[in-house]
Amino acid sequence: NNFIDVHDFKSLEEQEEEEEEAAKSPDQNQEEEIYGQFVPDADDYAKEPPPLPPHLRHIILNKPSASADTLALPVPQHVALNHLYCTAIKDGMMVLGITQRYKQKHTTTVFYCPTT
């Protein structure tokens, strides 16, 4: 029941000869496959990067709690984990926060630092 069809078999030498012939006479299809993309302007590369990635703008410290329990924070985005957040200094107090995840639990540690 198992058989191998060797009807179209070509030896290595025959394949090399065909490749050499194809290299000598370029095919019309190869001529049409010229890259059609444009070269970007140098100003596209000279732009300044954004000051902060957009997904890191959502600081969990500034969000109100979604439940009646005021100690419960909303579940943070996965991209916001393990980043140190700093709020603006207000009334001589700087607030730092970091959120970490272990399995399904999220822990947010908040540091209150006086600036004086």
trRosetta pair geometry for C-beta under 8 A, 3 or more apart (Angstrom, degrees):
i j d omega theta_ij theta_ji phi_ij phi_ji
5 8 7.6 33 129 16 99 85
6 9 4.3 -7 -171 -27 81 131
10 14 4.3 -120 -175 89 97 128
10 15 5.3 120 118 -57 120 84
10 18 7.7 -4 173 -8 155 138
11 14 4.8 98 54 6 75 102
11 15 7.1 -140 97 -4 41 87
12 15 5.7 -55 -149 36 33 112
12 16 6.4 34 153 -20 66 105
13 16 5.8 -54 -148 35 31 110
13 17 6.5 33 153 -20 64 105
14 17 5.7 -52 -149 34 32 113
14 18 6.5 33 153 -18 64 104
15 18 5.8 -54 -150 36 33 111
15 19 6.4 33 152 -19 65 106
16 19 5.6 -54 -149 36 33 112
16 20 6.4 34 153 -20 66 104
17 20 5.8 -54 -149 35 32 111
17 21 6.4 31 153 -17 65 106
18 21 5.7 -54 -148 37 32 111
18 22 6.3 32 154 -19 65 107
19 22 5.7 -54 -146 37 31 111
19 23 6.4 32 154 -21 64 105
20 23 5.7 -54 -148 35 32 111
20 24 6.5 32 153 -22 64 105
21 24 5.7 -53 -148 32 33 111
21 25 6.7 -14 168 23 67 101
22 25 7.0 -76 -140 60 26 74
22 27 6.9 -15 -157 -36 89 106
26 30 5.2 -113 -173 73 94 131
26 31 6.2 98 135 -53 122 93
27 30 4.6 98 61 -1 85 101
27 31 7.4 -149 96 -5 50 83
28 31 5.6 -52 -154 32 40 113
28 32 6.7 36 151 -17 68 105
29 32 5.8 -57 -152 36 35 110
29 33 6.6 35 151 -24 65 109
30 33 5.7 -57 -150 31 36 114
31 34 7.1 -11 175 -34 44 100
40 44 4.6 -74 168 48 119 150
40 45 7.1 113 112 -36 124 93
41 44 5.1 113 66 -12 76 98
42 45 6.0 -59 -165 38 48 106
42 46 6.3 42 144 -24 75 114
43 46 5.3 -61 -140 38 40 113
43 47 7.3 64 161 -47 65 82
44 47 6.9 -32 -168 -9 30 110
50 53 6.7 113 82 -89 123 35
50 54 7.3 -7 125 -44 164 75
52 56 5.4 -116 172 81 101 111
52 57 6.0 120 111 -72 124 81
53 56 4.9 77 68 10 89 106
53 57 7.8 -139 97 -25 49 82
54 57 5.7 -39 -161 2 43 119
55 58 7.0 -45 -173 19 45 104
55 77 6.5 -120 -176 110 104 154
55 79 4.7 8 136 95 138 148
55 80 7.1 -134 147 -58 89 83
56 79 7.1 -106 -67 130 72 105
56 80 6.5 147 -116 -106 61 78
56 83 6.3 -123 -132 167 114 170
58 63 7.5 32 179 -57 86 121
58 77 6.7 74 76 3 133 127
58 80 6.7 -83 81 -77 92 141
59 62 4.8 67 81 9 101 105
59 63 7.5 -172 95 -21 55 87
59 85 5.0 137 -137 -161 108 145
59 87 7.0 146 144 -83 161 86
59 97 7.6 109 -175 60 101 127
60 63 5.7 -52 -152 20 44 117
60 73 5.7 60 173 174 112 137
60 74 7.1 -146 -139 60 94 84
60 76 5.0 -52 -74 -93 136 110
60 80 6.6 129 -32 143 108 146
60 85 7.3 170 35 10 79 163
60 97 6.9 -129 70 125 96 142
60 99 5.9 51 28 -43 155 141
60 108 6.3 -125 109 -113 139 143
61 85 6.0 -174 -1 108 122 137
61 87 5.9 -112 103 -52 141 121
61 95 6.2 158 -175 127 152 128
61 97 4.7 162 -63 10 122 155
61 110 6.8 125 -110 -113 112 114
62 87 7.1 142 -62 -106 99 119
63 73 6.9 94 77 -159 109 90
63 74 5.7 -64 124 21 145 119
65 69 6.8 -119 167 90 144 56
65 70 5.3 180 17 -135 156 43
65 71 7.6 53 -103 41 150 17
65 72 5.6 101 -153 75 118 69
65 73 6.3 -91 -105 -100 81 39
65 74 7.3 176 -138 -37 44 74
66 72 7.5 -76 49 109 75 105
66 74 5.1 78 -15 -82 121 97
67 72 5.1 1 47 73 121 136
69 72 4.3 62 93 0 112 112
73 76 7.5 12 125 -49 118 88
73 106 7.8 -100 75 106 107 125
73 108 5.7 17 25 6 153 152
75 106 6.3 149 -135 -2 67 151
76 80 4.7 -112 172 77 117 123
76 81 6.4 139 100 -67 128 73
76 99 5.0 94 -1 119 160 164
76 106 6.2 160 20 -156 98 150
76 108 7.7 127 -33 -76 130 113
77 80 4.7 88 63 0 85 107
77 81 8.0 -133 96 -23 52 78
78 81 6.0 -32 -163 -2 44 116
78 101 7.9 -33 -124 -11 72 157
80 83 5.9 -89 -167 30 51 123
80 99 6.4 30 122 53 95 129
81 99 5.6 -91 -118 100 60 92
81 100 6.4 90 -165 -121 96 33
81 101 5.3 -44 -128 -6 144 108
81 106 7.9 -114 -104 -130 107 102
82 98 7.0 25 -132 -170 28 104
82 99 7.6 -80 -34 80 35 59
82 100 6.1 65 -74 -103 73 75
83 98 7.0 -171 81 -128 34 78
83 99 7.8 1 45 40 72 83
84 96 6.3 -14 -173 -167 96 105
84 97 7.6 150 -158 77 51 37
84 98 5.2 -31 -100 -80 60 105
85 96 6.8 150 81 -158 53 52
85 97 4.8 -20 61 63 105 87
85 98 7.0 169 14 -76 78 49
86 94 6.6 -10 -161 -180 98 104
86 95 7.3 149 -153 83 48 53
86 96 5.4 -16 -98 -102 74 75
87 90 7.5 -39 127 0 111 105
87 94 7.2 172 67 -161 73 57
87 95 4.5 10 32 60 116 103
87 97 7.9 42 -23 3 97 107
89 92 7.2 12 175 -118 102 14
89 93 6.9 162 -155 73 67 34
89 94 4.9 -34 -99 -81 86 85
89 115 5.6 36 -147 -49 133 150
90 93 6.2 -29 72 58 64 86
92 114 5.9 10 144 -156 95 80
92 115 5.1 -136 -163 42 61 98
92 116 5.5 -7 -162 -23 123 105
93 112 6.0 -17 -168 -168 112 93
93 113 7.1 140 -161 74 60 44
93 114 6.0 -41 -101 -103 66 54
93 115 6.9 -136 -76 -9 16 91
94 112 7.8 148 78 -160 46 45
94 113 4.7 -26 66 69 94 99
94 114 7.8 136 20 -129 78 6
94 115 5.6 94 -19 -64 104 99
95 110 6.5 -16 -169 -169 98 99
95 111 7.2 153 -159 80 47 55
95 112 5.8 -16 -105 -104 74 65
95 113 7.6 179 -83 23 27 76
96 110 7.2 154 84 -159 50 49
96 111 4.3 -8 61 57 101 106
96 113 6.6 32 -2 -4 107 117
97 108 6.0 4 -172 -177 109 99
97 109 6.8 168 -148 85 59 49
97 110 4.7 -13 -99 -105 95 71
97 111 7.2 -167 -72 20 46 70
98 108 7.2 172 87 -149 37 57
98 109 5.5 -6 58 55 85 95
99 106 5.9 2 -174 -177 106 104
99 107 7.0 163 -152 84 58 42
99 108 4.6 -22 -97 -97 84 81
99 109 7.9 179 -83 18 37 64
100 106 7.3 162 84 -154 38 58
100 107 5.3 -15 61 61 87 93
100 109 7.7 17 5 -2 103 103
101 105 7.0 156 -154 85 59 48
101 106 5.2 -27 -98 -100 78 71
101 107 7.7 173 -86 19 30 72
102 105 5.4 -12 65 63 81 99
102 107 7.3 17 8 -3 100 112
